[in-house]
Amino acid sequence: MMRLPPRLSPGMPAPLGAHWNGLGVNFAVFSANAQQVDVCLFDPRDRREIRRYRLPEYTNEVWHGYLPDAEPGLLYGFRAFGPYDPASGHRFNPHKLLLDPYARGLSGPLSWSDTQFGYRLHSPRADLSFDRRDSAAAMPRCVVVHDTYEWEDDVLPRVPWEDTVIMEAHVKGLTMQREMASARPGTFRALCAPAMIAHLRRLGVTTIELLPIQCFMPERHLIERGLTNYWGYNTLAFFVPHAGYLASGSPHELRAAIRRLHRAGIEVVMDVVYNHTCEGSELGPTLCYRGLDNATYYRLVPGNERHLINDTGCGNTLNLSHPRVLQMVLDSLRYWAESYHIDGFRFDLATVLAREPYGFDQGSGFLDAIMQDPVLSSRKLIAEPWDPGPGGYQFGNFPPGFAEWNDRFRDTTRRFWRGDARQQGDMAARIAGSGDLLDRRGRRPWSSINILTTHDGFTLTDVVSYATRHNGANGEDGQDGAPENYSANWGVEGSASDAVILNLRGRVQRAMMATLMLSHGTPMLLAGDEFGQTQGGNNNAYCQDNATSWLDWELAGTAAGRVMASFVARLAALRARHPSLRAARYMHGHHKPMPDLPDISWFRPDGDPIGAAQWADESFHFLGVRRASTHEGGTVDVTYTVLNAHAEDLTAILPAPHGKWTLLLDTTRPDQPEMMLEHGVRDIIVPARGLLLFAAVAAGEEGENA
């Protein structure tokens, strides 16, 4: 063990965190309101505290000190001294061991204990009381980390947005029930196993979006009910990979997984949670931010600073209006981008991040800082454009450079194929990339992340199997989760054996999946939808770390599972092959790639353009969309997509072709090969609840596939 000096030398106020410079470790931690901050050192063998130092210097609201001869692997934590005055927003309690907000490693688990609360639980004075018990025994230790990893020839794939196909997945859920040699299920090693990479590539997935992989902590009330926070939207440490996904405990497992995925041309996007922390409301524990400077890290209710603003629905809201809190978030993002080669970020409840004290602002500090950052602005940036707070729904209002989850696409697609009235106009806008909501300031169609299903809600199989949610296992009397899912069971609630019902469900699933993959914008698949994953009607499985949420890979081996997976792969291939299906710019019918051929046109069954009467007709459940796009070599790619949400087949007429039409896809017959129509043939049958896709050979290009 190294020889410890009697006191720390002053050190430097930057960088924040604990950093080894080859000769020792510099500690720097922000607190605007603390009166003293101590750093505690621990023995790695028995976790006992072996030395406590006062950080000797205070510069620009940063406490700092330097420990010579210290090396990576050193275990530490902080204690902060200051007023315990909840009414003024101050909750300092030096009896509570605190994590470093910039810790890049943690040693040991966090086990819930009454000692972690700054006040006496069950006291009649509630959080106005004061708890003097030491919490160190129940807290993990921070670890001084020296990040060295040989990335060799790793290169970010940088898939163009218009070519991007995203799959949203949970590291554990994706891999837990799949047998893979030498890869422990539920970990990053399993994520990058050859079989998993082959599956993603076969489906045409270019980008995998992972549910939170930053260190998170399940809520105490869930643990006490035998549940857990499976999804991980409850961050404890913003710079630390979640230990549960590491087979050996080394963060290099994540780096190795990303490197292997990159080698296969697959990007990795992180779902990040910077809107709140796992410390909860003012009645929550004191683990890090609350103990270091509650009044700065969190937004407090003006005039009643004892209470925290809860725009997140999770008890607290990080105060990104403060420059030091904003700095922490940006430093964390850059760390993941540079140290882990992360390709992009999906921001949970992004409206919170862009909300200043006066409300949501397109020019908020967070959004401005992201867009001017030379590292972060070059990554894929995806906003979840809503939160539970006032004015929280902000879809379409994020600045250029951000893509946004499009719930309008999800709801409209489900309602259209369910046969709801007057969906054709909104469905047309969604197919065209939601330009009615996003086409401004030079934004492109890829700005719309078209979602049909996500972790939050029904799986695709459940959308066609359940009319209502079935969330009893969550222990909230079935009242959690969205009450409206725009789903239908098509005759039987839940699993069915009737061949007619199963056939109908399959038709609707494939029609919705084809609508997703053949629309302008960026399609996002939910892992497991490609082979029929079900959650038994649970549309809020956030606390189900079990077979409810883990993908059932046996389904992938069934006849129905193989058909669906092949169908999804076929859709992705068609999308990649035809530029008109993945337009780089919005189409409004004004541009003409060829004379008398607008870039986008809408048709009714008789082959004439849709008019005002059809857009307003409650009984009209048909859409025909012809799209034309000039691509390399000057040829014109022309496709015609026909959607029939009626319960019966329809006779339709194809628009006047610019060459011969070829039937590329019939969602009611997923195994049917492509078929060129006879010259001049325009009469077709559009199957009930089916989607057809045609392509035409451009004029002057006879004999070649468009």
C-alpha positions in Angstrom: 0.0 0.0 0.0 1.3 3.4 -0.9 2.5 5.8 1.8 -0.2 8.4 2.5 0.9 12.0 3.1 -0.6 14.0 6.0 -2.6 16.3 3.7 -3.3 16.9 0.0 -1.5 19.5 -2.1 -3.7 22.1 -3.8 -4.0 20.4 -7.2 -6.1 21.9 -10.0 -9.8 22.7 -10.4 -9.9 21.0 -13.8 -10.7 18.5 -15.1 -13.5 17.6 -12.9 -13.4 14.1 -11.3 -10.5 12.0 -10.2 -7.7 11.9 -12.8 -4.3 10.1 -12.7 -1.5 12.0 -14.4 1.2 9.4 -14.0 2.5 10.7 -10.7 -0.7 11.0 -8.6 -4.4 11.7 -8.7 -6.1 15.0 -8.9 -9.5 15.4 -7.3 -11.9 18.1 -8.4 -15.6 18.3 -7.6 -18.1 21.1 -8.1 -20.3 22.5 -5.3 -21.4 26.1 -5.2 -22.9 25.9 -1.7 -20.8 23.4 0.3 -18.6 24.8 3.1 -16.2 21.9 3.0 -15.7 18.7 0.9 -13.7 15.7 2.1 -12.4 12.8 0.0 -12.4 9.4 1.7 -10.0 6.7 0.6 -10.8 3.0 1.1 -8.9 -0.3 1.4 -9.7 -2.4 -1.7 -9.5 -5.6 0.4 -12.2 -4.9 3.0 -13.8 -1.7 1.8 -13.0 0.1 5.1 -12.1 3.8 5.1 -8.4 4.2 5.6 -7.9 7.9 5.3 -10.0 11.1 5.0 -8.6 14.3 3.5 -10.1 17.8 3.3 -9.9 19.1 -0.3 -7.7 22.1 0.4 -8.6 24.5 -2.4 -11.8 26.1 -3.7 -11.6 27.8 -7.1 -14.5 28.9 -9.2 -16.9 26.8 -7.0 -14.7 23.7 -7.5 -13.1 21.9 -4.5 -9.8 20.3 -5.4 -6.7 18.6 -4.1 -3.9 16.4 -5.3 -2.7 13.0 -3.9 0.9 12.2 -5.0 1.9 8.6 -5.8 -1.8 7.5 -6.0 -2.6 5.2 -9.0 -5.5 3.9 -11.0 -7.6 1.5 -8.9 -7.7 3.8 -5.9 -11.1 3.6 -4.2 -12.7 6.9 -3.0 -15.8 8.8 -2.2 -16.8 12.3 -1.0 -18.5 13.9 2.0 -19.9 17.4 1.8 -20.4 19.8 4.7 -22.8 22.6 4.6 -26.3 23.7 5.8 -29.0 21.2 6.2 -31.9 23.5 5.4 -34.5 21.8 3.2 -36.7 24.8 3.2 -34.0 26.7 1.3 -33.1 23.7 -0.9 -29.9 22.7 1.0 -29.5 19.1 2.1 -25.8 18.7 3.1 -25.2 15.7 5.4 -21.5 14.7 5.9 -22.6 11.4 7.4 -23.5 10.3 3.8 -20.8 9.0 1.6 -21.3 10.5 -1.9 -20.4 9.3 -5.3 -18.3 11.5 -7.6 -20.6 12.8 -10.4 -17.6 12.3 -12.8 -16.7 8.8 -11.5 -15.7 6.5 -14.4 -15.8 3.3 -12.4 -17.6 1.9 -9.4 -16.6 -0.9 -7.1 -19.3 -2.9 -5.4 -23.0 -2.8 -5.5 -25.4 -0.2 -4.2 -27.7 -1.9 -1.7 -30.7 0.0 -0.5 -30.5 1.0 3.2 -32.2 3.5 5.5 -28.8 5.0 6.2 -28.7 6.4 2.6 -31.4 9.0 3.4 -30.3 12.4 4.7 -33.3 12.4 7.0 -34.8 9.9 9.5 -37.2 7.7 7.6 -40.6 7.5 9.4 -39.9 10.6 11.4 -43.0 12.7 11.9 -40.9 15.7 10.6 -40.1 13.7 7.4 -37.3 15.3 5.4 -37.0 18.2 7.9 -35.4 15.7 10.3 -31.7 14.8 10.1 -30.0 11.4 10.0 -26.6 11.0 11.6 -25.9 7.3 10.6 -23.0 6.7 8.3 -24.1 5.3 4.9 -20.6 4.1 3.7 -21.4 0.4 4.3 -24.3 0.5 1.9 -22.5 2.5 -0.8 -20.3 1.5 -3.7 -16.8 3.1 -4.0 -15.7 5.2 -6.9 -12.7 3.9 -8.7 -9.9 6.0 -10.3 -9.8 4.8 -13.9 -7.1 5.2 -16.5 -8.8 4.6 -19.9 -6.4 2.8 -22.2 -7.7 0.7 -25.0 -6.2 -0.3 -28.3 -8.9 0.5 -30.9 -6.5 -0.3 -33.8 -8.3 0.3 -37.1 -11.7 1.0 -35.6 -13.7 3.4 -37.8 -17.2 4.8 -37.1 -19.4 3.4 -39.9 -21.1 6.8 -40.3 -24.1 5.3 -42.2 -25.8 8.1 -44.1 -29.1 9.0 -42.4 -31.2 8.2 -45.5 -29.7 4.7 -45.5 -30.2 4.1 -41.8 -32.4 1.3 -40.4 -32.5 1.3 -36.6 -33.3 -1.6 -34.2 -34.1 -0.7 -30.6 -32.9 -3.4 -28.2 -32.2 -4.1 -24.6 -28.7 -5.7 -24.1 -30.0 -8.3 -21.7 -33.4 -8.8 -23.3 -31.9 -9.3 -26.7 -29.4 -11.9 -25.7 -30.6 -13.6 -22.5 -32.3 -16.5 -24.1 -30.1 -17.1 -27.2 -27.5 -19.8 -27.1 -24.1 -18.4 -28.2 -20.8 -20.1 -27.8 -18.4 -18.5 -25.4 -20.7 -15.5 -24.8 -22.4 -15.1 -21.5 -26.1 -14.2 -22.2 -27.3 -10.8 -21.1 -23.9 -9.1 -21.6 -22.1 -6.9 -24.1 -20.1 -10.1 -25.1 -23.4 -11.7 -26.3 -24.4 -8.5 -28.1 -21.4 -8.8 -30.4 -21.4 -12.6 -30.8 -21.1 -13.7 -34.5 -24.7 -15.1 -34.5 -26.1 -11.8 -33.2 -24.2 -9.7 -35.8 -25.3 -12.1 -38.5 -28.9 -11.7 -37.5 -28.7 -7.9 -37.6 -27.0 -7.9 -41.0 -29.5 -10.4 -42.4 -32.3 -8.1 -41.4 -30.7 -5.0 -43.0 -30.2 -3.3 -39.6 -27.5 -0.6 -39.9 -27.8 0.9 -36.4 -28.6 -0.7 -33.0 -30.1 1.7 -30.4 -29.5 0.3 -26.9 -31.8 1.0 -24.0 -29.8 2.7 -21.1 -26.3 1.2 -20.5 -25.1 3.9 -18.1 -25.0 2.7 -14.5 -28.5 2.7 -13.1 -30.2 1.8 -9.9 -33.7 0.2 -9.4 -36.1 2.1 -7.2 -36.3 0.8 -3.7 -40.1 0.3 -3.8 -39.6 -2.1 -6.8 -37.0 -4.1 -5.1 -39.3 -4.5 -2.1 -42.0 -5.9 -4.3 -39.7 -8.4 -5.9 -39.4 -6.4 -9.1 -36.6 -4.2 -10.6 -36.0 -1.3 -13.0 -35.3 -3.5 -16.0 -35.3 -0.8 -18.7 -32.7 1.3 -16.8 -34.2 4.8 -17.0 -32.9 5.6 -13.5 -29.3 6.8 -13.8 -26.9 6.6 -10.9 -23.6 7.4 -12.6 -23.4 9.2 -16.0 -19.8 8.0 -16.9 -20.0 4.4 -15.9 -21.2 1.4 -17.9 -23.9 -0.7 -16.1 -22.1 -3.5 -14.3 -24.9 -6.0 -15.0 -24.0 -6.1 -18.6 -20.3 -6.8 -18.0 -19.4 -10.5 -17.9 -16.0 -9.8 -16.2 -16.6 -6.4 -14.8 -14.2 -4.7 -17.3 -15.6 -1.8 -19.3 -13.4 -2.9 -22.2 -16.1 -5.5 -22.9 -18.3 -2.7 -24.1 -15.5 -1.2 -26.2 -14.8 -4.7 -27.7 -18.5 -5.1 -28.6 -18.6 -1.7 -30.3 -15.5 -2.4 -32.2 -16.9 -5.8 -33.5 -20.2 -4.2 -34.4 -18.3 -1.4 -36.2 -16.3 -4.0 -38.1 -19.6 -5.4 -39.4 -20.7 -1.9 -40.4 -23.3 -1.5 -37.6 -23.5 1.7 -35.6 -24.2 1.8 -31.8 -26.5 4.5 -30.4 -27.0 4.9 -26.7 -30.3 5.8 -25.1 -29.2 8.3 -22.4 -31.1 9.7 -19.4 -30.0 13.1 -18.4 -33.4 14.5 -17.4 -33.3 13.0 -13.9 -31.3 10.8 -11.5 -32.2 7.8 -9.3 -32.2 10.0 -6.2 -35.9 10.7 -6.8 -37.9 13.4 -5.1 -37.0 15.4 -2.0 -37.9 12.3 0.0 -35.4 10.2 -1.9 -31.9 9.0 -0.9 -28.7 11.1 -0.7 -26.2 9.3 -3.0 -24.4 11.9 -5.0 -25.9 15.1 -6.5 -28.3 15.8 -3.6 -25.5 15.6 -1.1 -23.0 17.7 -3.1 -25.4 20.6 -4.0 -29.1 19.8 -4.1 -30.0 23.5 -4.9 -27.8 23.5 -8.0 -28.1 20.1 -9.5 -31.9 20.0 -9.4 -34.7 22.4 -10.3 -36.5 23.6 -7.2 -40.0 24.9 -6.9 -39.7 28.7 -6.9 -40.8 30.0 -3.5 -41.0 26.5 -2.0 -37.4 25.3 -2.4 -38.0 22.3 -0.2 -39.6 20.6 -3.1 -38.2 19.6 -6.5 -39.8 20.3 -9.8 -41.0 17.0 -11.3 -41.2 17.6 -15.0 -39.9 14.0 -15.6 -42.5 12.1 -13.6 -39.5 10.5 -11.7 -39.3 12.8 -8.7 -36.6 15.2 -9.8 -35.4 17.2 -12.8 -31.7 18.0 -13.5 -31.1 21.7 -13.7 -29.4 22.0 -17.1 -29.9 25.8 -16.9 -26.9 25.8 -14.6 -23.6 25.9 -16.6 -21.9 23.3 -14.3 -24.7 20.8 -14.6 -24.8 21.4 -18.4 -21.1 20.9 -18.5 -21.4 17.6 -16.7 -23.9 16.3 -19.3 -21.7 17.5 -22.2 -18.6 16.0 -20.6 -20.4 12.7 -20.2 -21.6 12.7 -23.8 -18.1 13.5 -25.1 -16.7 10.8 -22.9 -18.9 8.1 -24.4 -18.3 9.4 -27.9 -14.5 9.5 -27.6 -13.7 6.8 -25.1 -16.2 4.3 -26.2 -16.7 5.3 -29.9 -20.4 5.6 -29.5 -22.1 6.6 -32.8 -25.0 8.6 -31.5 -27.4 9.3 -28.7 -31.2 9.0 -28.2 -32.2 11.5 -25.5 -34.9 10.3 -23.1 -37.5 13.0 -22.4 -35.5 15.5 -24.5 -38.0 18.3 -23.9 -36.8 18.4 -20.3 -33.2 19.0 -21.5 -34.3 21.9 -23.6 -36.6 23.5 -21.0 -35.4 26.7 -19.4 -37.1 28.1 -16.3 -39.6 29.8 -18.6 -40.3 26.7 -20.7 -39.1 24.8 -23.7 -36.7 26.8 -25.9 -35.3 25.8 -29.3 -32.4 28.0 -28.4 -31.9 26.5 -25.0 -28.4 26.2 -23.6 -28.4 22.4 -24.0 -29.5 22.4 -27.6 -27.1 25.3 -28.5 -24.2 23.5 -26.8 -24.8 20.2 -28.5 -25.1 21.7 -32.0 -21.9 23.8 -31.7 -19.8 20.9 -30.3 -17.4 19.6 -32.9 -17.6 16.0 -31.5 -21.3 15.7 -30.6 -22.8 17.5 -33.5 -21.2 14.9 -35.9 -22.9 12.0 -34.1 -26.5 10.8 -34.7 -28.7 12.8 -32.4 -32.3 11.6 -31.6 -34.8 13.3 -29.4 -37.7 11.8 -27.6 -39.7 15.1 -28.1 -42.0 14.9 -25.1 -42.2 14.8 -21.3 -44.9 14.9 -18.6 -44.2 18.6 -17.8 -46.2 21.7 -18.9 -46.0 22.2 -22.7 -44.1 18.9 -22.8 -45.1 17.7 -26.3 -42.7 19.3 -28.7 -42.5 17.0 -31.7 -41.3 18.9 -34.7 -39.7 21.7 -32.7 -36.2 20.5 -32.2 -33.5 22.2 -34.3 -31.9 21.0 -37.5 -29.4 18.2 -36.8 -31.8 16.4 -34.5 -34.0 13.5 -35.5 -37.2 12.9 -33.5 -39.2 9.9 -32.4 -42.5 10.2 -34.4 -45.4 9.0 -32.3 -47.8 10.4 -34.9 -46.5 7.8 -37.3 -47.1 5.0 -34.8 -50.6 6.0 -34.0 -51.7 6.8 -37.5 -50.3 3.6 -38.9 -52.1 1.5 -36.3 -55.3 3.4 -36.7 -55.2 3.3 -40.5 -54.7 -0.5 -40.6 -57.3 -1.0 -37.9 -59.8 0.6 -40.2 -60.4 3.8 -38.3 -62.2 6.6 -40.1 -60.5 9.5 -41.8 -56.9 8.3 -41.3 -56.0 8.5 -45.0 -54.8 12.2 -44.9 -52.6 11.7 -41.9 -51.3 8.4 -43.2 -50.3 10.1 -46.4 -48.4 12.8 -44.5 -46.6 10.1 -42.4 -45.6 8.1 -45.5 -44.2 11.3 -47.0 -41.8 11.7 -44.0 -44.1 14.0 -41.9 -43.0 17.1 -43.8 -46.1 18.8 -42.6 -44.5 18.9 -39.2 -40.7 18.7 -39.9 -40.0 20.3 -43.3 -38.4 23.6 -42.1 -34.9 25.1 -41.8 -33.5 22.6 -44.2 -34.4 19.5 -42.3 -34.5 16.3 -44.2 -37.0 13.3 -44.1 -34.6 11.3 -42.0 -35.5 13.8 -39.1 -38.6 11.6 -38.6 -37.7 8.5 -36.7 -40.7 6.4 -37.8 -41.7 4.2 -34.9 -44.4 1.5 -35.0 -43.4 -0.2 -31.7 -40.8 0.6 -29.0 -39.8 -0.7 -25.6 -42.6 1.4 -24.2 -45.8 -0.2 -25.3 -47.1 -3.3 -27.1 -44.9 -5.4 -29.3 -46.1 -5.7 -32.9 -47.6 -9.1 -32.2 -49.5 -7.7 -29.2 -50.8 -4.8 -31.3 -52.8 -7.3 -33.2 -53.5 -9.6 -30.3 -54.8 -7.4 -27.5 -57.4 -4.7 -27.4 -56.4 -3.6 -23.9 -53.3 -3.6 -21.7 -52.7 -6.5 -19.4 -50.2 -5.1 -16.8 -51.3 -6.9 -13.6 -47.8 -8.4 -13.1 -46.4 -4.8 -12.6 -48.2 -4.6 -9.3 -50.0 -1.3 -10.1 -53.5 -2.7 -10.4 -53.2 -2.8 -14.2 -53.4 1.0 -14.3 -49.9 1.8 -15.5 -48.9 2.1 -19.1 -50.8 3.9 -21.8 -54.6 3.1 -21.8 -55.0 3.7 -25.5 -52.8 1.7 -27.9 -54.8 1.8 -31.1 -54.6 -1.9 -31.1 -57.2 -4.6 -32.0 -57.3 -8.3 -31.2 -59.2 -9.3 -34.4 -61.6 -11.6 -32.6 -59.9 -13.1 -29.6 -58.1 -11.4 -26.7 -54.6 -12.8 -26.5 -53.2 -16.0 -28.1 -55.4 -17.7 -30.6 -55.6 -21.0 -32.4 -58.2 -20.1 -35.0 -56.5 -20.1 -38.4 -58.7 -17.3 -39.8 -57.8 -15.0 -36.9 -54.1 -15.9 -37.1 -54.1 -15.3 -40.9 -55.8 -11.9 -40.4 -53.3 -10.9 -37.6 -50.4 -11.8 -39.9 -51.8 -9.7 -42.7 -52.1 -6.7 -40.5 -48.7 -7.1 -39.0 -47.0 -7.3 -42.3 -49.0 -4.4 -43.7 -47.9 -2.2 -40.8 -44.3 -3.4 -41.0 -44.3 -2.7 -44.7 -45.7 0.8 -44.1 -42.9 1.4 -41.6 -40.1 0.3 -43.9 -41.4 1.8 -47.1 -42.2 5.3 -45.8 -39.9 8.3 -46.0 -38.0 8.9 -42.8 -35.8 6.7 -40.7 -37.5 3.3 -39.8 -36.9 1.9 -36.3 -37.7 -1.7 -35.5 -38.3 -3.1 -32.1 -36.1 -6.2 -31.5 -38.2 -9.3 -31.6 -40.9 -7.9 -33.9 -39.1 -9.6 -36.7 -40.2 -13.0 -35.4 -43.3 -12.5 -33.3 -42.2 -11.5 -29.8 -45.0 -11.1 -27.3 -45.2 -9.6 -23.8 -48.6 -11.2 -23.1 -50.3 -7.8 -23.5 -48.1 -6.0 -21.0 -47.5 -2.5 -22.5 -45.3 -1.2 -19.7 -42.8 -4.0 -18.9 -40.3 -1.7 -17.4 -40.0 -3.8 -14.2 -40.1 -7.3 -15.8 -36.6 -8.7 -15.9 -37.8 -12.1 -16.9 -39.3 -14.0 -19.8 -41.9 -11.4 -20.3 -39.3 -9.0 -21.7 -36.5 -11.4 -22.8 -36.7 -12.3 -26.5 -38.0 -15.8 -27.0 -35.6 -17.0 -29.7 -37.5 -20.2 -30.2 -40.1 -18.1 -32.0 -37.5 -17.3 -34.6 -37.3 -21.0 -35.5 -41.0 -21.4 -36.0 -42.5 -21.3 -39.5 -44.3 -18.0 -38.7 -41.1 -16.6 -37.2 -39.0 -17.5 -40.2 -41.6 -16.0 -42.6 -41.7 -12.7 -40.7 -37.9 -12.4 -40.4 -37.5 -13.1 -44.1 -40.2 -10.5 -44.9 -38.5 -7.8 -42.8 -35.2 -8.6 -44.5 -36.9 -8.3 -47.9 -38.4 -4.9 -47.0 -35.0 -3.6 -45.9 -33.5 -4.8 -49.2 -36.3 -3.1 -51.2 -35.8 0.1 -49.3 -32.0 0.0 -50.0 -32.6 -0.8 -53.7 -35.1 2.0 -54.5 -34.1 5.6 -53.7 -37.7 6.7 -54.1 -38.5 4.8 -50.9 -35.9 6.6 -48.8 -35.8 10.0 -50.3 -33.0 12.3 -49.1 -35.3 15.4 -49.5 -38.9 16.0 -48.9 -41.3 15.4 -51.8 -44.2 17.8 -52.3 -45.2 17.0 -55.9 -43.6 20.2 -57.2 -40.4 18.7 -58.5 -40.6 16.6 -61.7 -37.8 14.0 -62.2 -39.3 13.5 -65.7 -41.9 15.4 -67.8 -45.4 14.8 -66.4 -44.0 12.8 -63.5 -44.1 14.7 -60.1 -41.9 13.4 -57.4 -44.9 12.3 -55.4 -48.6 11.8 -56.3 -51.6 10.3 -54.6 -54.2 8.1 -56.3 -57.6 6.5 -55.7 -58.6 3.0 -56.9 -59.7 4.2 -60.3 -56.2 5.5 -61.1 -57.2 9.2 -60.8 -55.6 11.6 -58.3 -57.2 11.6 -54.8 -59.5 14.7 -54.4 -61.0 16.5 -51.5 -63.9 14.2 -51.4 -61.7 11.1 -50.8 -59.5 12.8 -48.2 -62.6 13.6 -46.2 -64.5 10.3 -46.8 -65.0 8.4 -43.5 -65.4 5.1 -45.4 -62.3 5.6 -47.6 -59.5 3.3 -46.5 -57.3 3.3 -49.6 -54.1 5.0 -50.6 -52.0 4.8 -53.7 -48.7 6.7 -53.7 -46.4 7.0 -56.6 -42.9 8.3 -55.9 -40.1 9.1 -58.3 -36.5 9.9 -57.6 -33.5 10.6 -59.8 -30.5 8.6 -58.8 -26.9 7.9 -59.9 -26.6 7.7 -63.7 -29.5 10.0 -64.2 -32.1 7.1 -64.2 -35.4 7.6 -62.5 -36.6 5.2 -59.8 -40.4 5.0 -59.8 -42.4 3.1 -57.2 -46.1 2.8 -56.6 -47.3 1.7 -53.1 -50.9 0.7 -52.7 -52.5 0.4 -49.2 -55.9 -1.2 -48.8 -57.2 -1.2 -45.2 -60.7 -2.3 -46.3 -62.0 -5.7 -45.1 -62.4 -6.8 -48.7 -60.4 -6.9 -51.9 -60.5 -3.9 -54.2 -60.1 -3.6 -57.9 -57.7 -0.8 -58.8 -56.0 0.8 -61.7 -52.3 1.5 -61.7 -51.2 5.0 -62.8 -50.0 5.4 -66.3 -46.6 3.8 -66.2 -43.3 5.2 -67.4 -42.4 1.8 -68.7 -43.6 -1.6 -67.4 -44.8 -2.2 -63.9 -43.2 -4.9 -61.8 -44.9 -6.3 -58.7 -42.2 -6.3 -56.0 -44.2 -7.1 -52.9 -47.6 -8.4 -51.7 -47.9 -8.3 -47.9 -50.7 -10.9 -48.0 -48.4 -13.4 -49.8 -45.0 -12.7 -48.3 -43.2 -15.5 -50.2 -44.4 -14.5 -53.7 -41.5 -13.6 -55.9 -41.3 -10.4 -58.0 -43.3 -10.5 -61.1 -43.3 -8.2 -64.2 -46.7 -7.3 -65.5 -47.5 -7.6 -69.2 -47.0 -4.4 -71.2 -49.9 -2.1 -70.8 -51.5 -4.0 -67.9 -52.9 -1.7 -65.3 -55.8 -3.5 -63.7 -55.0 -5.1 -60.4 -56.6 -6.7 -57.4 -55.5 -5.1 -54.1 -56.1 -7.7 -51.3 -58.0 -6.9 -48.2 -55.8 -5.4 -45.5 -52.9 -5.7 -47.8 -50.1 -3.5 -49.2 -48.7 -3.9 -52.7 -45.4 -2.4 -54.0 -44.7 -1.9 -57.7 -41.7 -0.5 -59.6 -41.6 0.9 -63.1 -38.7 0.9 -65.5 -38.1 4.5 -66.3 -38.8 5.8 -69.8 -35.8 5.2 -72.0 -34.5 2.5 -69.7 -36.6 -0.5 -70.9 -35.1 -3.8 -69.9 -33.5 -2.5 -66.7 -34.9 -2.6 -63.2 -35.6 0.8 -61.9 
